[in-house]
Each structure stands twice: as C-alpha cells, then as structure tokens.
Amino acid sequence: MTGQGNNVVAAASWFADNWPLLVTGAIQVVVIVALAVVIRLVVHRMIDKFTQGNGDMPPLLKPLKERAQQLPAPQRSERRRQRAMTIGSVLKSLTTLLTYGIAFLTILTQLGFNITPIIASAGVLGVAIGFGAQSLVRDFLSGVFMMLEDQYGVGDVIDAGQASGTVEAVGLRVTTLRDVNGTVWYVRNGEIVRIGNSSQGFAVAVVDVPLNHGNVDDALAVLGETAEAAVQEAPLADDVMDAPQVLGIEKVTPEGLTLRLTVKVRPGRQWATQRALRARVMAAFVAAGIEPPFVRTPPKVEDEPKKPAPARPRANGFDDTKSSDLGG
C-alpha cells in the first residue's frame, strides 16, 4: 500500500507541476485539428466551384470548357459532369491527404515526438510502393493528364490503338470504349500510346465515287452540283460546316476512275454525311447517264468433252471392247 500511495502522490505532483503544459498542448492539438478541417472544407469548396461552377474557371481548366462548347448539349453535359467528378475527386483526395498529413506531423511535433524517423520511413515506404505498383501509378498519371489536356471525353469516337469506338466512360485507370459491333473494351490508360480523336473541333467527310472511262468533266460538274444542292437541304444542312470541295480524280485503274469529294462537318457526323452524299451522287450519275466502271468478268471456260477411257488389254492379248474378242 505504501508503494501505491507513493505512486499516486508522485503522479499528482507531476500533474500539478505540468498541467499548464498539458492544457496548452491539448489546446494546440484542438486548434491544429480544427484548422486542418476548416482548410480542407475551404479547399474542397474552391475545387467544386472551379470544376462544376458556371463562373470563371482557372486557366488550367479553360480549354476543357472551350472544347466542350463544340459538342451537342447532352453529350457536352455528360462530358463536363464526368470530367468534373473525376478531376474534383482527385484534387479532393490529394488535398485531404496533404492537409491531414501535415496536421498529424505538426501534432506529433507539439507533443515532443521526433518525426524524422517517421518521415524517413514514409519515404522508404513510398519508394517501395512506387516500385511495386508501377503500372498502377502509370495508369493513374496517364488518366490525370488525359483529362487535364482534354484528349478525349464521353461520346468521342477515338482510335486508341488497341481498340477503337465510342468513349462511354473515362476513369483515372481505365477508359471504356464500345465499338461498332457493340463490344465493350476496357483499355488501361497507361497502355495507350497514341490517341486518334474523330470528334474534336470538326471532321471531314470523304466521298469516293467510281466512274467509267468517259467524260470526266461532265462527271465532275454533276458531282459538284449535286453535293452543293444536298448540303443545303435537311438533314445535311445541320451537320455541314463548309462548302463541299471537289478534289478531282483520286485513282485510275484499268476498270475505271475514282472521284473524290470532301466536306467539313460537325464532329462525329462524317460517316452519316458520307453515306447520304454517296447515295445522292450515284442517283445523279444514273439520271445524267454517267456509267459506272466497267467490271471485267473472266471468260467462262466450257467443259471439254470427256474422252473415253483407254481399253485395258487382257493378259491373253485380247481387247475387252471388241465383240469378236468376247466370243460373240
């Protein structure tokens, strides 16, 4: 009992001597935590304003808004929403990690701990994780830069090398594509070496028309007049951004010629425009009496008359086909 009493007396004495420091330390810890929470909330509000707000955007995100204005309203809305969610989520996570990490180290310093070993251990752990998850880090960084640079977005038709199709989702690690056959492709962002985007700014509809070896000048005139009349009518008028350009003869073969026409159209509308113009031009060629290319057909090989099989002589020297040899 005497030992326990001495311990209680010693603890009470230590508390009486150090309580101002304990109270001051507790107040400092509470203040540090409160500041960290407030800073985190303020920064998150700023991130929401910059990524989702309708006001002025920071220079880093202005190209995203300018390029999105060129898309149709539903596609533009979904593209903005998904990009804002992803970029905002990344920035919020980094802000939370940085703010709370600094607050934690500051609290340890106020409590008298030596944080040098902790920082060194965190550095070693970070290097180990970096080596062990190189592909994951590469995918993550590639996804971040793809979004910041607005290389593609939801609704774009892209060629990612490994797969091509319409972008359905853009994540930090994986991009989801759906090709013309309906197959969904999941492409890791770190594995994408090049991107061909057919839906940014404008597209070009290329129309190749076959022609016989005839009057090329008349065919070019009909091609230009038909295309100019077609792009002024609905529905092509809503997609065409500039007047058609007749480039002339693209290819010469023994069977015929190929004429080429190009039209500048809205992104993603080049394929529909090509099909519509091709149908109008071919109908106009038929009406004007312009013949399609001559298709050579290989000559038909007639069956040769079958020759009778040669007779097989008997062992005794007689022929089976002669009646005199058959004893009749």
NUPA-634290 format. One record per residue (C-alpha): y, z, x; chain. Coordinates in Angstrom, 1 decimal. Example, Ala and Ser with C-alpha at 12.3 -4.5 7.8 and 13.67 -1.06 7.14 Angstrom:
REM NUPA-634290
@py->-4.5&pz->7.8&px->12.3&gumar->A $
@py->-1.1&pz->7.1&px->13.7&gumar->A $
***
This chain:
REM NUPA-634290
@py->0.0&pz->0.0&px->0.0&gumar->A $
@py->2.3&pz->0.7&px->2.8&gumar->A $
@py->1.9&pz->-2.8&px->4.2&gumar->A $
@py->2.6&pz->-4.5&px->0.9&gumar->A $
@py->5.6&pz->-2.3&px->0.5&gumar->A $
@py->6.9&pz->-3.3&px->3.8&gumar->A $
@py->6.4&pz->-7.0&px->3.0&gumar->A $
@py->8.4&pz->-6.6&px->-0.3&gumar->A $
@py->11.2&pz->-4.8&px->1.5&gumar->A $
@py->11.3&pz->-7.5&px->4.2&gumar->A $
@py->11.4&pz->-10.3&px->1.6&gumar->A $
@py->14.1&pz->-8.6&px->-0.4&gumar->A $
@py->16.1&pz->-8.0&px->2.8&gumar->A $
@py->15.6&pz->-11.7&px->3.8&gumar->A $
@py->16.7&pz->-12.9&px->0.4&gumar->A $
@py->19.7&pz->-10.6&px->0.5&gumar->A $
@py->20.8&pz->-12.0&px->3.8&gumar->A $
@py->20.1&pz->-15.7&px->3.0&gumar->A $
@py->20.8&pz->-16.0&px->-0.7&gumar->A $
@py->24.1&pz->-17.7&px->-0.2&gumar->A $
@py->22.4&pz->-20.4&px->1.8&gumar->A $
@py->19.6&pz->-20.8&px->-0.8&gumar->A $
@py->22.2&pz->-21.2&px->-3.6&gumar->A $
@py->24.2&pz->-23.6&px->-1.6&gumar->A $
@py->21.1&pz->-25.6&px->-0.7&gumar->A $
@py->19.9&pz->-25.7&px->-4.3&gumar->A $
@py->23.4&pz->-26.9&px->-5.4&gumar->A $
@py->23.4&pz->-29.6&px->-2.8&gumar->A $
@py->19.9&pz->-30.8&px->-3.9&gumar->A $
@py->21.0&pz->-30.9&px->-7.5&gumar->A $
@py->24.2&pz->-32.8&px->-6.6&gumar->A $
@py->22.2&pz->-35.3&px->-4.4&gumar->A $
@py->19.7&pz->-36.0&px->-7.2&gumar->A $
@py->22.5&pz->-36.3&px->-9.8&gumar->A $
@py->24.4&pz->-38.7&px->-7.6&gumar->A $
@py->21.3&pz->-40.8&px->-7.0&gumar->A $
@py->20.6&pz->-41.0&px->-10.7&gumar->A $
@py->24.2&pz->-42.0&px->-11.5&gumar->A $
@py->24.4&pz->-44.6&px->-8.7&gumar->A $
@py->21.1&pz->-46.1&px->-9.9&gumar->A $
@py->22.3&pz->-46.3&px->-13.5&gumar->A $
@py->25.6&pz->-47.9&px->-12.5&gumar->A $
@py->24.0&pz->-50.5&px->-10.3&gumar->A $
@py->21.5&pz->-51.3&px->-13.0&gumar->A $
@py->24.3&pz->-51.9&px->-15.5&gumar->A $
@py->26.0&pz->-54.2&px->-13.0&gumar->A $
@py->22.8&pz->-56.1&px->-12.4&gumar->A $
@py->22.4&pz->-56.5&px->-16.2&gumar->A $
@py->25.9&pz->-57.8&px->-16.5&gumar->A $
@py->25.6&pz->-60.3&px->-13.7&gumar->A $
@py->22.2&pz->-61.7&px->-14.7&gumar->A $
@py->22.4&pz->-61.5&px->-18.5&gumar->A $
@py->26.1&pz->-61.3&px->-19.4&gumar->A $
@py->28.2&pz->-64.2&px->-20.7&gumar->A $
@py->31.2&pz->-63.4&px->-18.5&gumar->A $
@py->31.9&pz->-64.4&px->-14.9&gumar->A $
@py->28.9&pz->-64.5&px->-12.7&gumar->A $
@py->28.8&pz->-63.7&px->-9.0&gumar->A $
@py->28.8&pz->-66.7&px->-6.6&gumar->A $
@py->25.1&pz->-66.2&px->-5.8&gumar->A $
@py->24.1&pz->-66.9&px->-9.4&gumar->A $
@py->26.7&pz->-69.5&px->-10.4&gumar->A $
@py->24.5&pz->-72.5&px->-9.5&gumar->A $
@py->21.9&pz->-71.3&px->-11.9&gumar->A $
@py->24.3&pz->-71.3&px->-14.8&gumar->A $
@py->25.8&pz->-74.7&px->-13.9&gumar->A $
@py->22.4&pz->-76.4&px->-13.7&gumar->A $
@py->21.1&pz->-74.7&px->-16.9&gumar->A $
@py->24.0&pz->-76.3&px->-18.8&gumar->A $
@py->22.4&pz->-79.7&px->-18.4&gumar->A $
@py->19.3&pz->-78.7&px->-20.4&gumar->A $
@py->18.7&pz->-78.7&px->-24.1&gumar->A $
@py->19.7&pz->-75.4&px->-25.9&gumar->A $
@py->16.2&pz->-74.0&px->-26.5&gumar->A $
@py->15.0&pz->-74.8&px->-23.0&gumar->A $
@py->18.2&pz->-73.6&px->-21.5&gumar->A $
@py->17.9&pz->-70.3&px->-23.4&gumar->A $
@py->14.3&pz->-69.7&px->-22.3&gumar->A $
@py->15.1&pz->-70.7&px->-18.7&gumar->A $
@py->18.0&pz->-68.3&px->-18.5&gumar->A $
@py->16.1&pz->-65.5&px->-20.1&gumar->A $
@py->13.1&pz->-65.7&px->-17.8&gumar->A $
@py->15.2&pz->-66.1&px->-14.7&gumar->A $
@py->17.4&pz->-63.2&px->-15.6&gumar->A $
@py->14.4&pz->-61.0&px->-16.4&gumar->A $
@py->12.7&pz->-61.8&px->-13.1&gumar->A $
@py->15.8&pz->-61.6&px->-10.8&gumar->A $
@py->17.1&pz->-58.5&px->-12.6&gumar->A $
@py->13.7&pz->-56.8&px->-12.3&gumar->A $
@py->13.5&pz->-57.5&px->-8.6&gumar->A $
@py->17.1&pz->-56.2&px->-8.0&gumar->A $
@py->16.5&pz->-53.1&px->-10.1&gumar->A $
@py->13.3&pz->-52.3&px->-8.3&gumar->A $
@py->14.9&pz->-52.6&px->-4.9&gumar->A $
@py->17.9&pz->-50.6&px->-6.0&gumar->A $
@py->15.7&pz->-47.8&px->-7.3&gumar->A $
@py->13.6&pz->-47.7&px->-4.2&gumar->A $
@py->16.6&pz->-47.7&px->-1.9&gumar->A $
@py->18.6&pz->-45.1&px->-3.8&gumar->A $
@py->15.8&pz->-42.6&px->-4.3&gumar->A $
@py->14.6&pz->-43.1&px->-0.8&gumar->A $
@py->18.0&pz->-42.2&px->0.7&gumar->A $
@py->18.3&pz->-39.3&px->-1.7&gumar->A $
@py->14.9&pz->-37.9&px->-0.7&gumar->A $
@py->15.7&pz->-38.2&px->3.1&gumar->A $
@py->19.0&pz->-36.5&px->2.5&gumar->A $
@py->17.4&pz->-33.6&px->0.7&gumar->A $
@py->15.0&pz->-33.1&px->3.5&gumar->A $
@py->17.8&pz->-33.0&px->6.0&gumar->A $
@py->19.7&pz->-30.4&px->3.9&gumar->A $
@py->16.6&pz->-28.3&px->3.8&gumar->A $
@py->16.3&pz->-28.3&px->7.5&gumar->A $
@py->13.4&pz->-30.7&px->8.0&gumar->A $
@py->13.2&pz->-33.1&px->10.9&gumar->A $
@py->13.0&pz->-36.6&px->9.3&gumar->A $
@py->12.5&pz->-38.5&px->12.5&gumar->A $
@py->8.7&pz->-38.4&px->12.3&gumar->A $
@py->8.8&pz->-39.4&px->8.6&gumar->A $
@py->10.9&pz->-42.4&px->9.4&gumar->A $
@py->8.6&pz->-43.4&px->12.3&gumar->A $
@py->5.5&pz->-43.0&px->10.1&gumar->A $
@py->7.1&pz->-45.1&px->7.3&gumar->A $
@py->7.9&pz->-47.8&px->9.9&gumar->A $
@py->4.3&pz->-47.9&px->11.1&gumar->A $
@py->3.0&pz->-47.9&px->7.5&gumar->A $
@py->5.4&pz->-50.8&px->6.6&gumar->A $
@py->4.2&pz->-52.8&px->9.6&gumar->A $
@py->0.5&pz->-52.2&px->8.7&gumar->A $
@py->1.1&pz->-53.2&px->5.0&gumar->A $
@py->3.0&pz->-56.3&px->6.2&gumar->A $
@py->0.1&pz->-57.5&px->8.3&gumar->A $
@py->-2.5&pz->-56.6&px->5.7&gumar->A $
@py->-0.6&pz->-58.3&px->2.8&gumar->A $
@py->1.0&pz->-61.3&px->4.5&gumar->A $
@py->0.0&pz->-63.7&px->1.7&gumar->A $
@py->1.4&pz->-61.4&px->-1.0&gumar->A $
@py->4.7&pz->-60.9&px->0.9&gumar->A $
@py->4.9&pz->-64.7&px->1.5&gumar->A $
@py->4.4&pz->-65.4&px->-2.3&gumar->A $
@py->6.9&pz->-62.8&px->-3.2&gumar->A $
@py->9.6&pz->-64.0&px->-0.9&gumar->A $
@py->9.0&pz->-67.7&px->-1.8&gumar->A $
@py->9.3&pz->-66.8&px->-5.5&gumar->A $
@py->12.6&pz->-65.0&px->-4.9&gumar->A $
@py->14.2&pz->-67.9&px->-3.1&gumar->A $
@py->12.9&pz->-70.4&px->-5.6&gumar->A $
@py->14.7&pz->-68.6&px->-8.3&gumar->A $
@py->17.8&pz->-67.9&px->-6.4&gumar->A $
@py->18.0&pz->-71.6&px->-5.4&gumar->A $
@py->17.0&pz->-72.8&px->-8.9&gumar->A $
@py->14.5&pz->-75.2&px->-7.5&gumar->A $
@py->12.8&pz->-75.3&px->-10.9&gumar->A $
@py->12.6&pz->-73.4&px->-14.2&gumar->A $
@py->10.8&pz->-73.1&px->-17.5&gumar->A $
@py->10.5&pz->-76.6&px->-19.1&gumar->A $
@py->10.9&pz->-78.6&px->-15.9&gumar->A $
@py->8.4&pz->-81.3&px->-15.1&gumar->A $
@py->7.5&pz->-80.8&px->-11.4&gumar->A $
@py->5.1&pz->-82.0&px->-8.8&gumar->A $
@py->4.0&pz->-79.0&px->-6.7&gumar->A $
@py->1.6&pz->-81.0&px->-4.5&gumar->A $
@py->-1.5&pz->-79.1&px->-5.6&gumar->A $
@py->-0.7&pz->-79.6&px->-9.3&gumar->A $
@py->1.9&pz->-81.3&px->-11.5&gumar->A $
@py->3.0&pz->-80.7&px->-15.0&gumar->A $
@py->5.5&pz->-78.8&px->-17.2&gumar->A $
@py->6.5&pz->-75.3&px->-16.0&gumar->A $
@py->5.6&pz->-72.7&px->-18.5&gumar->A $
@py->6.3&pz->-69.5&px->-16.5&gumar->A $
@py->7.9&pz->-68.7&px->-13.2&gumar->A $
@py->6.9&pz->-65.4&px->-11.6&gumar->A $
@py->7.5&pz->-63.8&px->-8.2&gumar->A $
@py->3.9&pz->-64.5&px->-7.1&gumar->A $
@py->2.6&pz->-67.4&px->-9.3&gumar->A $
@py->4.1&pz->-70.4&px->-11.1&gumar->A $
@py->2.3&pz->-71.6&px->-14.2&gumar->A $
@py->2.0&pz->-75.3&px->-14.9&gumar->A $
@py->0.5&pz->-77.3&px->-17.8&gumar->A $
@py->-0.5&pz->-80.9&px->-17.0&gumar->A $
@py->-0.6&pz->-83.9&px->-19.4&gumar->A $
@py->-4.3&pz->-83.1&px->-20.2&gumar->A $
@py->-3.4&pz->-79.6&px->-21.3&gumar->A $
@py->-4.9&pz->-77.8&px->-18.3&gumar->A $
@py->-3.0&pz->-74.7&px->-17.2&gumar->A $
@py->-2.6&pz->-74.4&px->-13.4&gumar->A $
@py->-1.6&pz->-71.2&px->-11.6&gumar->A $
@py->0.0&pz->-72.1&px->-8.3&gumar->A $
@py->0.9&pz->-69.4&px->-5.8&gumar->A $
@py->4.5&pz->-69.6&px->-4.7&gumar->A $
@py->3.6&pz->-69.1&px->-1.0&gumar->A $
@py->1.3&pz->-72.2&px->-1.1&gumar->A $
@py->3.9&pz->-74.6&px->-2.4&gumar->A $
@py->5.2&pz->-76.6&px->0.5&gumar->A $
@py->7.3&pz->-79.2&px->-1.5&gumar->A $
@py->8.6&pz->-79.5&px->-5.0&gumar->A $
@py->9.4&pz->-82.7&px->-6.8&gumar->A $
@py->11.5&pz->-81.9&px->-9.9&gumar->A $
@py->11.9&pz->-84.6&px->-12.5&gumar->A $
@py->14.1&pz->-82.6&px->-14.8&gumar->A $
@py->17.2&pz->-81.7&px->-12.8&gumar->A $
@py->20.5&pz->-83.5&px->-13.3&gumar->A $
@py->19.3&pz->-86.8&px->-14.5&gumar->A $
@py->16.2&pz->-89.1&px->-14.4&gumar->A $
@py->15.7&pz->-92.8&px->-14.1&gumar->A $
@py->13.5&pz->-94.8&px->-16.5&gumar->A $
@py->11.9&pz->-97.7&px->-14.6&gumar->A $
@py->10.6&pz->-100.5&px->-16.8&gumar->A $
@py->8.5&pz->-103.2&px->-15.2&gumar->A $
@py->7.9&pz->-106.3&px->-17.3&gumar->A $
@py->5.3&pz->-109.0&px->-16.5&gumar->A $
@py->6.3&pz->-112.7&px->-16.6&gumar->A $
@py->4.7&pz->-116.1&px->-16.1&gumar->A $
@py->5.9&pz->-118.5&px->-13.5&gumar->A $
@py->8.6&pz->-120.0&px->-15.7&gumar->A $
@py->12.3&pz->-119.9&px->-16.3&gumar->A $
@py->13.3&pz->-116.6&px->-14.6&gumar->A $
@py->17.0&pz->-116.9&px->-15.5&gumar->A $
@py->16.2&pz->-117.0&px->-19.2&gumar->A $
@py->13.8&pz->-114.1&px->-18.9&gumar->A $
@py->16.4&pz->-112.0&px->-17.1&gumar->A $
@py->19.1&pz->-112.8&px->-19.7&gumar->A $
@py->16.7&pz->-111.8&px->-22.5&gumar->A $
@py->15.7&pz->-108.6&px->-20.6&gumar->A $
@py->19.4&pz->-107.5&px->-20.1&gumar->A $
@py->20.5&pz->-108.3&px->-23.7&gumar->A $
@py->17.5&pz->-106.6&px->-25.3&gumar->A $
@py->17.9&pz->-103.5&px->-23.1&gumar->A $
@py->21.7&pz->-103.2&px->-23.8&gumar->A $
@py->21.1&pz->-103.5&px->-27.5&gumar->A $
@py->18.2&pz->-101.0&px->-27.5&gumar->A $
@py->20.1&pz->-98.2&px->-25.7&gumar->A $
@py->22.9&pz->-98.4&px->-28.2&gumar->A $
@py->20.6&pz->-97.5&px->-31.1&gumar->A $
@py->18.9&pz->-94.3&px->-32.0&gumar->A $
@py->16.9&pz->-92.6&px->-30.7&gumar->A $
@py->17.5&pz->-94.1&px->-27.2&gumar->A $
@py->21.3&pz->-93.6&px->-27.6&gumar->A $
@py->20.9&pz->-89.8&px->-27.4&gumar->A $
@py->19.0&pz->-90.0&px->-24.1&gumar->A $
@py->20.7&pz->-92.7&px->-22.2&gumar->A $
@py->23.5&pz->-91.7&px->-19.8&gumar->A $
@py->24.5&pz->-95.0&px->-18.4&gumar->A $
@py->24.2&pz->-98.8&px->-19.0&gumar->A $
@py->20.9&pz->-100.5&px->-18.1&gumar->A $
@py->20.7&pz->-102.3&px->-14.8&gumar->A $
@py->18.5&pz->-105.4&px->-14.4&gumar->A $
@py->17.3&pz->-105.4&px->-10.8&gumar->A $
@py->15.6&pz->-108.7&px->-10.9&gumar->A $
@py->12.2&pz->-109.8&px->-9.5&gumar->A $
@py->10.2&pz->-106.8&px->-8.2&gumar->A $
@py->6.8&pz->-108.5&px->-7.5&gumar->A $
@py->5.4&pz->-112.0&px->-7.1&gumar->A $
@py->1.7&pz->-112.7&px->-7.5&gumar->A $
@py->-0.4&pz->-115.9&px->-8.0&gumar->A $
@py->-0.8&pz->-114.9&px->-11.6&gumar->A $
@py->2.9&pz->-114.2&px->-12.4&gumar->A $
@py->6.1&pz->-112.2&px->-11.7&gumar->A $
@py->7.3&pz->-108.7&px->-12.4&gumar->A $
@py->10.8&pz->-108.0&px->-13.5&gumar->A $
@py->12.4&pz->-104.5&px->-13.1&gumar->A $
@py->14.9&pz->-102.7&px->-15.3&gumar->A $
@py->16.3&pz->-99.2&px->-14.7&gumar->A $
@py->18.2&pz->-96.9&px->-17.0&gumar->A $
@py->19.8&pz->-93.5&px->-16.2&gumar->A $
@py->18.6&pz->-91.0&px->-18.8&gumar->A $
@py->18.6&pz->-87.3&px->-19.5&gumar->A $
@py->16.1&pz->-85.2&px->-17.6&gumar->A $
@py->12.6&pz->-85.4&px->-18.9&gumar->A $
@py->13.3&pz->-88.4&px->-21.2&gumar->A $
@py->12.4&pz->-91.1&px->-18.7&gumar->A $
@py->8.8&pz->-91.6&px->-20.0&gumar->A $
@py->9.8&pz->-91.9&px->-23.6&gumar->A $
@py->12.6&pz->-94.3&px->-22.7&gumar->A $
@py->10.3&pz->-96.5&px->-20.6&gumar->A $
@py->7.8&pz->-96.9&px->-23.5&gumar->A $
@py->10.4&pz->-97.7&px->-26.0&gumar->A $
@py->12.2&pz->-100.3&px->-23.8&gumar->A $
@py->8.9&pz->-101.9&px->-22.8&gumar->A $
@py->7.9&pz->-102.4&px->-26.4&gumar->A $
@py->11.4&pz->-103.9&px->-27.3&gumar->A $
@py->11.4&pz->-106.2&px->-24.3&gumar->A $
@py->7.9&pz->-107.6&px->-24.8&gumar->A $
@py->8.7&pz->-108.2&px->-28.5&gumar->A $
@py->11.9&pz->-110.1&px->-27.5&gumar->A $
@py->9.9&pz->-112.2&px->-24.9&gumar->A $
@py->7.5&pz->-113.2&px->-27.6&gumar->A $
@py->10.3&pz->-114.1&px->-30.0&gumar->A $
@py->12.0&pz->-116.2&px->-27.3&gumar->A $
@py->8.8&pz->-118.0&px->-26.4&gumar->A $
@py->8.6&pz->-116.5&px->-22.9&gumar->A $
@py->4.9&pz->-116.4&px->-21.9&gumar->A $
@py->3.2&pz->-113.5&px->-20.2&gumar->A $
@py->1.5&pz->-114.0&px->-16.9&gumar->A $
@py->-1.5&pz->-116.4&px->-16.7&gumar->A $
@py->-4.7&pz->-114.4&px->-16.3&gumar->A $
@py->-7.3&pz->-116.3&px->-14.4&gumar->A $
@py->-10.8&pz->-115.9&px->-15.7&gumar->A $
@py->-13.7&pz->-116.5&px->-13.4&gumar->A $
@py->-15.7&pz->-119.6&px->-14.4&gumar->A $
@py->-18.8&pz->-118.9&px->-16.4&gumar->A $
@py->-22.0&pz->-119.5&px->-14.5&gumar->A $
@py->-24.5&pz->-121.3&px->-16.6&gumar->A $
@py->-28.1&pz->-120.3&px->-16.4&gumar->A $
@py->-30.2&pz->-122.6&px->-14.3&gumar->A $
@py->-33.4&pz->-123.9&px->-15.9&gumar->A $
@py->-36.3&pz->-122.0&px->-15.0&gumar->A $
@py->-38.7&pz->-123.7&px->-12.7&gumar->A $
@py->-42.4&pz->-123.5&px->-13.4&gumar->A $
@py->-44.3&pz->-121.1&px->-11.2&gumar->A $
@py->-46.3&pz->-122.8&px->-8.4&gumar->A $
@py->-50.0&pz->-123.1&px->-9.1&gumar->A $
@py->-52.3&pz->-120.8&px->-7.2&gumar->A $
@py->-55.3&pz->-122.7&px->-5.7&gumar->A $
@py->-58.7&pz->-121.3&px->-6.3&gumar->A $
@py->-60.9&pz->-120.1&px->-3.5&gumar->A $
@py->-63.1&pz->-123.2&px->-4.0&gumar->A $
@py->-60.1&pz->-125.5&px->-3.7&gumar->A $
@py->-59.6&pz->-126.5&px->-7.4&gumar->A $
@py->-56.3&pz->-126.2&px->-9.2&gumar->A $
@py->-56.2&pz->-123.9&px->-12.3&gumar->A $
@py->-53.6&pz->-126.2&px->-14.1&gumar->A $
@py->-55.8&pz->-129.3&px->-14.2&gumar->A $
@py->-58.2&pz->-129.7&px->-17.1&gumar->A $
@py->-60.6&pz->-131.7&px->-15.0&gumar->A $
@py->-61.0&pz->-128.7&px->-12.8&gumar->A $
@py->-61.7&pz->-126.5&px->-15.7&gumar->A $
@py->-64.8&pz->-128.4&px->-16.7&gumar->A $
@py->-63.4&pz->-129.8&px->-19.9&gumar->A $
***
